[in-house]
Amino acid sequence: MRRFVKTSIWLVPLLLLTFWLGQFSTGSQAEAGGKDPYARLDIFAKILRYVETNYVKPVDSQRLIDGAINGMLDTLDPHSSYLPPDLYKEMKIDATGEFRGLGLLLEQRDGELTVLSALDGSPANQANIGLGDRILRINGQSTARMSLHEAIRSLRGDEGSSVGLTLLKQGETRPKEMTLTRRKIDVTSVDGRLLAQGIGYIRIRAFQEGTSDDVVRLLTQEEVASGGKLRGVVLDLRGNPGGLLDEGVKVADEFLAQGAIVTTQGRLPSQRETHLSTSRGRYQNGPLVVLVNGGSASASEILSGALKDHRRAVLFGSTTFGKGSVQTLIELDDGSALKLTIAHYLTPSGRSIQKVGIKPDLFVPDLPPERWNDEVPQGSRRLLASAAPLSLPQPDPQLQAAFSYLSQEMFPVIP
């Protein structure tokens, strides 16, 4: 029987990790040929003391230690990091869907602070900041050597306060200067509506507590509004950075009749687990289109990968972000936390998406058709050319293509 762990995609039980850390310590010493690697900590302490007493000006010892910890974790991978107490506290608040700041979802890409998405209605969204834009400076300070968590701390602040950004828009060569005002942002994880009679639309912005329940509730409402049955569903995961692993698995379970949803593979046997469908999902049949793009990461890639591998859905859009690692979060005695990569996950077909992402079945750029180049497949063009009218607040070729696909009486086969 499958079990769900109430945890984010980077979380596993604390006791398990404590045991693993002990194993790692023992194994590392053995690999070092019996030498105690922790003897080097004496050197570290001597250097710290020397800097404290001899540096040209007074130093903040705590900041030095935090920097040393971050430097150690930087040698591992981009997703392992140290969270000081204040940042860890904010992270726990974020899991509830409440933010104070600009509404930006960020990632370090090739050493550059890059935007994954901007939350709907947020200051960043209203300033037209979007996927692939790079933040070069925050309040005049370069982000070139700034950690992701330092950047997040700089962008957040009291409601009503301002922050200056130097931004390089994707596809442009000249940076832009802008000033945005921070504010409280309440994020609705899921929303939906009928695109037309019998065609439902569900957008998942992030996987938070209760996301799967909200998906079922909205699909039920759309079924009732359509006379008891949906002819098709669009599941929109664009710009979804992930979140709670078990919520992503539960949503996949609603659409899959059987089989694996995701497998995690870690160093220890206890970190290897396969999540299986319970076969109790209510929406196991019927046409399903999933929209993805470069801002779809982590749990949204687990969901889209499972639906694609089982041929339960067709994917429209562009290649996903490619975050296929699992992090654990360990709360430390002083209220800080360690986020550590402990496993990778595989799609049901056994594919790793780390740094590769998931390719859609049909590539549909998020640009207006008049800006498409020759690389866009004819299938995308035909879908839009035959599209039934769909009232949208702004052009959305990907959603329009999905709606057109579901509106056809005979559904074309997508290779």
Steps between C-alpha positions, in 0.01 A plus 500: 500500500635839410564747776517876471740708703377847587812667377635719226691358207822547694374351828542153651460400865754659731586176678582335170740777407660502843577132454633566152728777619647260753557242227657763278737607775612145562536425128696818433754420768546150364547631147765739628713203599437534872589870512259720691376770257360699792853573618495772234238681706782600735661681205171669425466618861854641497435689175174640637674619816782657299253688278303619804808644670714618208277601208529867405159580648257329740314203356167329569604152613155353442499628145842344440381163629182515293711583195728204567200267528354630176837466330518136604149430367571686176752228415215245491223625269285813447215371717689418821518803727497636854197700615557743788215520753328802341506352150386159621209665679399674178529175310250333734262792451535467122368144519167643618467710185564843656784718371630849574711645225486520122351159417803366314592132474874477437774251420876514456572406138862483393591738782234756407191596699223397263122540518289184486171685522320792659189434708174622349411851611834551677715813457740299283218369282358849455848621399503235224787301653487141381668170422866524402554862608823551694541724803843663481479732799280544808507849650821561308675188633620249242344154516804341333634352826173505690347173617138428419401540864686831532313623193165392643578677827590818310180492298275456800415768749225697668180551311508838324878522482680528166773298331703593193578242232735490203335249269605344171192381317523171314600560139618858565852638527451820702413482873204690640479687828176481699371562850227280644299525821479196725164378623328203657405236246252223574547219250208288392655165418227387260233665292288388210203564274322364197659606174186385323218260572663171595862622486652569841807700590708456816805709580737391776740781597682302769451182701394607849307334779157407359586551132374155400170554684454832320562333162231238568257764629539720191476207258180391675355849468591510132338159447177618661502819292543286187205276574689226680790423268806673358605445138858598580725676751792741470743473792721810506837456677683788333717698741434248779827466698391195697437477873355210696595166346206307643253751357648458152476122537136525614405711199666246269305226678172671411576454129683164494333160520811305597877487501790699641482876540856577607802316637762657726852356497743591777825373644331283763232234444269694732516794258373291209126500464241469225165678531223299333153591384223388734266447202238706685526815289177649370637635171680202351336535159434773250727727294757688705746770391779620729662839441867535601789740446848578630354617830343160573729332752524231770154374599345636180756297303416189704133546413548578131764227463270236650207600281718501189675168570166325554364665184219638710545854371662695219737781596491836322746787546878499545757289684476508880770627735674171583520479879513129578661503844340452840601710799452437869458782749649453847409750770800581721514596868527875444197519267707483182476213253705294259356424157688205353461300181454135593345339191395534139163414362411305186187508287302174465702403189823531702613831351689758703408857414781669694630786282305354206136566575196348334435576136140566397328283242425812300724805517289816519695821574347755733553763231234631260488284183632786287828476695539124453797383297536204265586266789143498630332178380210515257282321755504810721412723206213275390353491848495878523378542144199279575450639850152570626472850648612521862459821696826578682616818678824485299641282221586150620593274206570201725159508670332574167670196343392277791142623471500444125633147549227413749231664285560262208251216463781271384808549715819500289784272601794697640832317433 
